[in-house]
Amino acid sequence: MKTNLFWSWFLANEKKLRSIHTLPESECNQLLFWFYQHLRCYSADIGFQILIKTSSKKRRTLTFSTGGDSEAHQIILNLIESAPKIPNWIISTTIETLSEDDSEYLENEFNINKASFITSNIKAWIQHIDPVTNKFIVGIVLNFPTANITPEIAHQTVVRILKEILGDYIYNHHIENIIIHNQIPIDKEVFELNELKLYLEGNKS
């Protein structure tokens, strides 16, 4: 698949991608599915992350990554160099670690479905491994008041936040599901979200 076919699809769906955090869950999942399929048709070795800072008017960031595969780096460079001018987006590539800009994002407020989440207050741990898929079930604690947030909205929003911060490739490759709890366990290693990303990047399953 040539790069222009991917970018043609991206341009046709750019407005929805720019506001993906406001879409219904089913529409959001379908949009990400087709994004991933079009990217895979260009190269199956590329991961991606869409970063949206909902508390500011900064441009959206689309970051491509190789998961540490140096041979795939040139494939990404070819994709980026062929990108059309897209005023509302920053297109970049990175190694699989959080940048200072990502760390700033962790302090921002994330608003979905009238629920407000401060992402730096989300704690996570590996609860267990799904015996069928061999992916992780991740335990989550939201260290802020959630009395006015329904469980469905909380689950939906945390999944979206995890995909924003971990990147869709890491989330889909390593995480089967999340379970939200009321308190942090005393017998588990608990991660900040940036630490969870580093942990999953180091897991080769």
C-alpha positions in Angstrom: 0.0 0.0 0.0 1.3 3.4 -0.9 1.5 6.2 1.6 -1.0 8.4 -0.4 -3.8 5.8 0.2 -3.3 6.0 4.0 -3.2 9.8 3.9 -6.3 10.0 1.7 -8.2 8.0 4.2 -6.8 10.2 7.0 -7.8 13.4 5.3 -11.3 12.1 4.7 -11.7 11.3 8.4 -9.6 14.0 9.9 -12.4 16.0 11.4 -13.8 13.0 13.3 -10.3 12.0 14.4 -9.7 15.5 15.7 -12.7 15.2 18.0 -12.5 11.4 18.6 -12.7 12.0 22.4 -16.3 13.3 22.0 -17.6 10.4 19.8 -19.8 7.6 21.2 -17.8 4.6 22.1 -19.0 2.4 19.2 -18.2 5.2 16.7 -14.8 5.8 18.3 -13.9 2.1 18.2 -15.0 1.8 14.6 -12.9 4.8 13.6 -9.8 3.5 15.4 -10.3 0.1 13.8 -10.3 1.5 10.3 -7.4 3.8 11.1 -5.4 0.8 12.3 -6.4 -1.3 9.3 -5.3 1.4 6.8 -2.0 1.8 8.7 -1.4 -2.0 8.7 -2.0 -2.1 5.0 0.9 0.3 4.7 3.1 -1.5 7.3 2.2 -3.9 10.0 5.3 -2.9 11.9 4.1 0.6 12.9 2.3 1.6 16.0 0.6 4.9 16.6 -0.7 7.2 19.3 -3.2 10.0 19.0 -2.7 12.7 21.6 -5.5 15.2 22.4 -5.1 17.8 25.1 -8.7 18.6 25.8 -7.8 21.4 28.2 -6.1 23.4 25.6 -6.5 24.5 21.9 -3.2 23.0 20.9 -3.0 20.9 17.7 -3.6 17.2 17.9 -0.6 15.0 17.8 -0.3 11.8 15.7 2.8 9.9 16.6 4.1 6.8 14.8 6.4 4.4 16.6 8.3 1.2 15.8 8.4 -0.5 19.2 12.1 -0.3 19.1 12.5 -1.8 15.6 15.2 0.3 13.9 14.6 -1.2 10.5 11.0 0.1 10.5 12.1 3.7 11.3 12.7 4.4 7.6 9.2 3.2 6.8 7.8 5.7 9.3 10.0 8.5 7.9 8.7 7.7 4.4 5.1 8.0 5.7 5.7 11.3 7.5 7.6 12.8 4.6 4.7 12.0 2.3 2.1 13.5 4.7 0.0 16.4 3.3 -0.2 19.7 5.1 -2.8 19.2 7.9 -3.2 22.5 9.9 -4.8 20.9 13.0 -2.2 18.2 13.5 1.4 17.6 14.4 2.8 14.4 12.7 5.8 12.9 14.4 7.7 9.8 15.2 9.2 8.7 18.6 10.8 5.9 20.5 8.4 4.1 22.9 8.8 6.3 25.9 6.8 9.2 27.3 8.2 12.6 26.4 8.0 15.7 28.6 5.0 16.7 26.5 3.3 13.5 27.4 4.1 14.1 31.0 2.4 17.5 30.8 -0.6 15.7 29.3 -0.8 13.5 32.3 -1.6 16.5 34.4 -4.4 17.8 32.2 -8.2 17.3 32.7 -9.8 14.9 30.4 -13.5 15.5 29.8 -15.8 12.9 28.3 -19.5 12.4 28.7 -19.7 15.2 31.3 -17.2 13.3 33.5 -13.9 15.0 34.4 -10.8 12.9 34.9 -7.3 14.1 36.0 -5.2 11.4 34.4 -2.3 11.8 36.7 -4.6 10.5 39.5 -5.2 7.2 37.8 -3.3 4.3 39.3 -3.0 0.9 37.7 -1.6 -2.6 38.3 -1.6 -6.0 36.7 -4.5 -7.9 38.2 -4.1 -11.2 36.4 -3.5 -12.7 32.9 -6.5 -13.8 30.8 -5.9 -17.6 30.2 -7.4 -17.5 26.8 -5.8 -14.4 25.2 -2.7 -14.3 27.4 -3.3 -10.5 27.8 -3.4 -8.6 31.0 -6.4 -7.7 33.0 -5.5 -4.3 34.5 -6.8 -3.1 37.8 -7.5 0.6 38.1 -8.2 3.1 40.9 -9.4 6.6 40.3 -8.0 8.7 43.1 -10.6 11.4 42.8 -14.4 11.7 43.6 -16.5 9.6 41.2 -19.9 9.7 43.0 -21.5 11.4 40.0 -19.9 9.2 37.3 -21.7 6.0 36.3 -19.6 2.8 36.1 -20.1 2.5 32.4 -18.9 6.0 31.7 -15.9 5.5 34.0 -14.9 2.3 32.3 -15.4 3.8 28.8 -13.4 6.9 29.7 -10.5 5.1 31.4 -10.1 2.8 28.3 -9.9 5.9 26.1 -7.4 7.6 28.3 -5.2 4.4 28.4 -5.3 4.2 24.6 -4.3 7.9 24.4 -1.4 7.5 26.8 -0.2 4.0 26.0 -1.0 4.1 22.3 -3.5 1.9 20.6 -0.9 -0.7 19.6 0.4 -1.3 23.1 -3.2 -1.3 24.6 -4.6 -3.7 22.0 -1.5 -6.0 22.1 -1.2 -6.3 25.9 -4.5 -5.4 27.6 -7.6 -7.6 27.5 -9.7 -5.5 29.8 -9.7 -3.2 32.9 -11.4 -3.5 36.2 -12.0 -0.4 38.3 -11.7 -0.8 42.0 -12.3 1.4 45.0 -8.9 1.0 46.6 -5.3 0.1 45.8 -4.3 -3.4 46.7 -1.5 -4.0 49.2 0.0 -7.0 47.4 0.4 -5.6 43.9 3.0 -3.3 42.2 1.1 -0.1 41.5 2.0 2.1 38.5 1.5 5.6 37.3 0.3 5.6 33.7 3.7 6.5 32.4 5.2 3.6 34.4 2.6 1.2 33.1 3.5 2.2 29.6 7.2 1.4 30.3 6.2 -1.9 31.9 4.1 -3.0 28.9 6.8 -1.9 26.4 9.2 -4.3 28.2 6.8 -7.2 28.1 7.5 -9.3 25.1 4.4 -11.6 25.3 
